[in-house]
Amino acid sequence: MDHDQHADRTVRLLTLAEVARLLRVSKRTVYALVRSGRLPSIRVGVRGVRVLETDLGRYLENAREGADR
């Protein structure tokens, strides 16, 4: 497998602060979404929490579908 094929599989992890900035909400709101399980997260080390960019995209799609109802 060459380098270009690996680039397609790059996993992007976002900090909760980055998620908050992208959603234009407070970090506290993002923490609440993670704690409630509505936004999946990954624990990194003892205190670090990250969100997969793909999980954020799914959350937004689900939120959009809910708003369309």
Secondary structure by P-SEA (a helix, b strand, c coil): ccaaaaaaabbbbbcaaaaaaaacccaaaaaaaaaaccbbbbbccccbbbbbaaaaaaaaaaaaaaaac
